[in-house]
């Protein structure tokens, strides 16, 4: 028994050692790390939020909500091109992503709405804003618009993804199983390399995976991603929210890459059915990120839409 116990302890020590050695989360997201970040930070109820503001101070505010896991830089180059066109543009990292804190919370739609609400309040923006959501950001801005319709001038959906009961629940029910999968099962690396599927021509973006891996170094990232999966699995169906947006007559722009393999363009039918006033812009030769692969075409359509919207 003593020999068996010693063997088990040795195996356990080896497993723990290998876990520590292979764990990509080897850095603290502290002031020293954040010194390299662009933009600014603000302390909100649930933690520190990273954001960037560009363009004219007197310009009309356009706020960008990112996708599921890629930080706010996913809005390049639409963010900078709108700023150059006279708009006041704001983008931010969700909690658990980029340079924002990784709080131990339930990552529900209410959680994302609270972060955006408090960010806007901190910037003194209480009037209507034009709110853009990419992929999962479509779910986030839909929830925000449903809870705070008085704060919305218009909505811009880019290849949006919405919460619905048909979404599968997270495969990783326990934190232990999730961490083992991410460290030993290659889950962390798969999340990084899998981002290339967003592009129709991934060969044109050789640094995309490297940029993504930067955030994966900070402790708490994979726990936040797991909490986000669970938050989606337990969220309410958003189709009633979309129909309420449609009934409100709120101006809506829908931009979608025709070759999107992540959220196929066929999903546009349900959005248009729920929001009949939608201005639909399919983008040729583009995958899940049409504003990156076809920036000139997308920016032209977004500016035309925004300049035609009346508050």
N, C-alpha and C positions, 0 to 999 in steps of 0.2 A: 504493500500500500504506500509505503514511503517513497519507493521508486516511482510508482505511478503518479503520486502527487507531484513529485519533483518534475516528472516529464510534462505533466499538464501545466505546471507553472512556467516551465521553460517555453512551451508552445505559446502560452498566453503572452509571455514577455516578447517573444518573437513577433507575434501578431501585432501587439501594441507598437513595438518598435518599427515594424514595417508601415503601419498606419501613419505614424508620426513622420516617417521618412518620405512617404508617398503623398501625404496630404498637401494639396496645392494651397490651402489656406494657411499661409505661413506668415502673414503680416497683419498688424493692427491698423485699423483705419483711424489714425490719430492725427493730431495737428501737423506732425512732420510729414505724414503721407499726403495730407490734403494740401500742403504747400505747393504741390505740383499741379493742382487742379485749376482749370480756368474758372472764371465766374466768381460767384459769391455763395455764402452760406447763411441760413437763418434757422434759429432754434424754434421749432414748433412743438406742439403738445407731445408728439410721439418721438421726437428726436430731431437731429440736425438734418436739414434738407439742402442739397446742392442745387443751384439754379444759375442760369445765365440770362442776361438781358442785353439786347442790342437794338440799334435803330434810333430813330428820333424820339426824344422824351415826350413830344407832343403827338406822336403818331398813334394810330389806332392800335390797341393791344391785341395781339394774336398769340395765343398760348398753345404750346405743343406738348401733348401727352404721348410718351413713347410706347413701344411694344412691350411684350411680356418680360423680356430679360435684358435686352440691349439698352444701355444707358442713353441719355439724351442726345449723344452725338449721332444717333441714328437719323436725326432730322437734317443732317448735312445733305445737300447744300441748300435745301429750301429755306432753312432758318436764316442763313446769311443773305440769300438773294432777296427775301422779303424785307429784311432790315435795310438793304441797299435801296429798296423801292419806297422807303418812307414809313414803313410800319414799325411799331414797337413790338418786338418779338421776344417771347419768354419761353424757355425750355427748362426742364428740371428732371432730376433723377428720382424715380420712385424710391421709397424706403426699400432697402434690401438690394439696391442696384447702384452701380456707379460709385459716386462719392458721398451718397447719402447714408445715414445711419442704418444699421440692421437691427431694429428693435424686435424683441420677442413679443409679437402680437398675433392676433388672427388677421390675416391679410384678406379681409373681405372687401366688398365694394364700398362699404361705409368707411373703411380704413383709407382707401384711395381718395374718396370724396373729401374726407376730413383733411388730408394732406393738401390737396389742391385748394380747398376753401381757405385754409389758414395761410397758405402761401400767397394767394391773391390778397387777402386781408393785410398781410405784412407789407405788401407792396403798395397798399392804398388803392387797390383796384376793386371797387365795389359796384361799378356800373357794368353794363353788358360787355362781354368780350367775345371775340371769335375764337372758338376752341377747336383745335385739330387733334385727332386721335389716330394713331397708326396701329394696325393689327389689334392687339389686346387693348391699346389705347382707345379703340372704338368702344369697348365695354366701359372703360373708365369715364369717358366723357359723356356717354349715354346716361350712366348713373348720376353724374354730376348735373346734367341738364334736367333730368327727371326730378331731382331733389331741389335744384335751384334754378328754375326756368327764368326767373327775373334777372339772372346774371349772364344770360346767353344772348348774344347778338346773332350768331350763326354757328353751325357745326360743319366741320370738314372731316369726313371719314376717308382714310387712305387704307385700302385693302383691309377693312375692319374685321375683327373677330368679336363675337358677342357670346355672352354666357347663356347656355340653354341646357335643359335637363338631359339632352342626348350626349352631352360631354361625358367622357369616361372619368371615373374617380381616379385619384392618384394610385399608381401601382404600388407605391411604397407607403404602406400604412404606418409603419413605425419609423421613428427617427433613426434607430439602429440600422434597419434594413436600408434606409435611404442613404445614410452615411457610408455604409459598406459598399453599396452599389456605386456611389459617386467616387470613392477613393480607390477601391480594388477592382470594381467592374468597369472602369473607364467612363463612368457617367459624366464626370467633369469635363474630360477631353471631348466626349461626344457632343456636349452642349456647345462647346466652342467651335468645333469643326462643323457642326450641324448648321451653324449660321450661314454657311456658304450656300445652302439650298434656297436662301431668300433671293438669290440672284439668278437671272436668266443666263448671264455670262460671268460666273464667279471668278474666272481668270483675270478679270479687269480690276479685282479688288484684293490684291495679295496680302495687304496688311490687316484685313478685316478680323481674322481670327486672333492675331496678336493684340489688337486693340481690345477685343472682348475678354481675353485672358487676364488683362490687367485687373479687372474688378474681381476675378475669381481668386485672387491672392488674399483678399481681405476676409478675416474670420467672421463667420455669421452669414456669408453669402448663400451657401447651399441650404442652410436652415430656412432662410427667407424664401428661397425658391420653392422649397417643399411646402412651406406655409402658404405660398401663393397658389400652388396646385390644389391644396386642400380648400383654400378660399373659393376657388372657381367651382370646385365640386359641390360646395354647399350653398352657392349663390342662387338667387331667384332667376327664373326665366326672364330675359330682357325684352322679349317681343312685345309685351304690353307697354313697356317704356318706349320702345320705338314707335308704337302706334300713337302714344300720347304726344310724342314729338311731331308726328305727322298731323295729328289733329290741331296742334298749336299753330300750324302754318309757318313754323320757324324755317328760315332758309337753310338748306342743307346741300353740300357738295359731296359727291361720292366719286373718288378717284380709285381706279383699280387696274393693276397690271394684267394684261390679257393672258400672260404666261405664268401667272402665280400658281406655284405648286403647293404652297403652304395653306393658303385660303383661296380656293379656286374662285374665279370670277363668276361662276354660276350662282354664288351666294348673293350677288347683287340683286337678283330677282326678289328675294324676300325683303331686302331693305327698301327697294323702290315700292313694293306692295304696301309696306307699313308706312312709308313716308312718300306720298305721291308727289310732293313738290320737289323731290330730289333732282338736282342737276347731276346727271351721270356722265362721267368722263372715263371711258376705257382707254388705256394707254398701250399702244403697240410696242412690241420688242422690250417688254419689261416683266419682271417677276414680282415678288412680294414687296419690293421697294422701288416703285416706279419713279419716285421723286429723286432717287439717286441714279438710276439707270437712264432716265429720260428727263433730266432736270429742267431743260428749257421748255419742253412741252407742258410739264406739270406746273411750273411756276407761272407760266402765261395764263393757264386756266384758273389757278388759285387767285391771282391778282384780279383777273376779270370778274371772278365771282365776288371777291371781297369788295371791290369798288362798286359793284352793283347792289350790294346789300344795304338796306337802310335800317338803322337801329330803331 
